[in-house]
Amino acid sequence: MTTKQAIEAVLTGKRKPMRVPAIIEAAVPLSNLAGKTPGQTVYSVLYSEAKKTDGLVVQTGKGEFRLNPKRKRPAKPAASERA
């Protein structure tokens, strides 16, 4: 699972924003990060996605993020294309 997918899995269904340490704690075990600083990688993805208008997350306060309701989700291939 990529870092972005792990962040999305953690934040999906959450009504309130989550703090960065809680997101890192929940996302690192889900991702396939094996480096020395996986928490820094999650942190970096959070902040870079928050800068994009259609990014995965939006920053709601200092160190708080939630899923971006305006983001564009990738189109899923039709059933005929998957076979």
N, C-alpha and C positions, 0 to 999 in steps of 0.2 A: 504494500500500500504506500502510495506517495505521501509526502508530507502534507500537501494540500488536501488529499483525500482523508487523511487522518484528522486534520483540523475540521474539515466538514463533518466527519462522523461525530466528533466530539460536540460540535455546536448545534447539530441538527436536533430539533425538538426543544431546544432551550429557549424559554421565553425571555429570560433576563440575560444581559451581557455577562460574560465570564472574564475573570481576571487572567492575565498572562500566565502566572505560575500554575494556576489550575488547568489551563489549556495545555501547557507544556507537560504537566504531570500525566494528563490523560492521553495526549497525542503521541508522545514518544514511544510507549509500548506498542501502539498500533502501527507505527511506521517502520520502515526497514532501515532506519538510521543506525549506523554502526560506528560512526566517528567518535572523536573525543568529546565533542560538545553538541550533542543532538538537541539540547534545549536551545542553544543559540540559533540553530538552523530553523527550528519552529518559530522562534522569536522573529527572525529575519523574514520568513515567509509571511507571517502575520502582518508586519509593518509594510512590506512591499505590496501585498494584496490590498491593504487599506488605502494605499495611495491611488489605486486605480479606481476610476468611476464605476466600472463594472466588475470590480475585484470580488474575491470570495467573501471578504469580511469588511465591516465598517467599524471604525473606532468610535465608541460612544462616550468615552471619558478617558482619563489618564490611565493607561494600562488595561482598558476594558474593550472587549470586542464582541460582536455578534455577527451572524451571517448577514450578508447584504441582500435585502429583499429585492433589489433592483438588478441583481447580477444576471447575466445571460448564461443559462445552463447549456452545455453542449447537447446538440441534437442526438438522440439515440437512433441508431440505424433501424430501418424498417425490418420486419421479420423476414421478408424476402431477400434482403441484403445480407443478413446474418448467416443464412444457410449456405 
